[in-house]
Amino acid sequence: MSRALADANREVAPEVYQKITGMPIYGVIMKPYFWVIQVALIVAIYFFPAIELIFVILEVFVIGNRTGSDSDKLFHD
């Protein structure tokens, strides 16, 4: 969804495109290791279902600490 939003705003609103692609989470989900970890977690869930909850909590904590306080504001008031 982030990629679709960024692509939709590339020519219409370049400043919005820059903000979307500049978000730390955008950089993380565009890297191949993110998807490798997701596939490994799907396999691991079969053997230990609680591992997904552990990784979601860890992911929220890490991304929450790396995200700026203005990350939800694309436009200035």
N, C-alpha and C positions, 0 to 999 in steps of 0.2 A: 504494500500500500504506500509506503514511503517513497519507493521508486516511482510509482505512478503519479503521486502528488508532485514530486520533483519534476518529472518529465512534463506534466501538464502545465507547470509554471515556468518552464525553461525560457520560453520566448515571450510569454504574456507578462510575467512578473519576475524578471531576473533576480531581484533582491530576495524574493520569497524562495526561489530556487536555491540561492546561495545559503540561506538560513537553514533550509531543510537538509541540504547535503553537508552542511557544517555541523549538524548535531552529532554528538558522540555516538549515539545509538545507531545512526545511519551508517557510520563507518564500520561499526561492529557487525551489523547484519549483512553487510556487503562482502565481508571476508569469507573465504571458503572454510576456514576452521570453525566458524560458527555453525555452519550446516553439518560439518562432520561430527561435531559434538551433539547436535540435535539428533542425528541418526543413531549415534552410539547410545544416547539416552533412551531412544525408543526400544532398542534391543535390551538395554539394562532394565527397563521397566518390567519386562517379562519375568526376570529373575528376582528383582527387588523393587516392587512398585513405589515404595516411599522415596526412592532416589529422585524422582521427578520433583516432588515437593521440596526436597533439600536443594536441588539446583535452581528451582524457581525463586526460592527465598534468597539464595546466594546471588542470583542474577539481578533481582530487584535491588538488593543492597548495593552491589557494585555499580550498576547503572545509575541508581539514585544518587550515589556519591559523586559520580562523574558528570552529572547533568547540572547545568546552570539554573539559577532561579528564574531566569527569563525564557526558558526553553519552550514554554507554552504560549508565548506571545510572538506571533508573526508580524503583527502590525502595531505601530505605536499609537497611543490614544491622542 
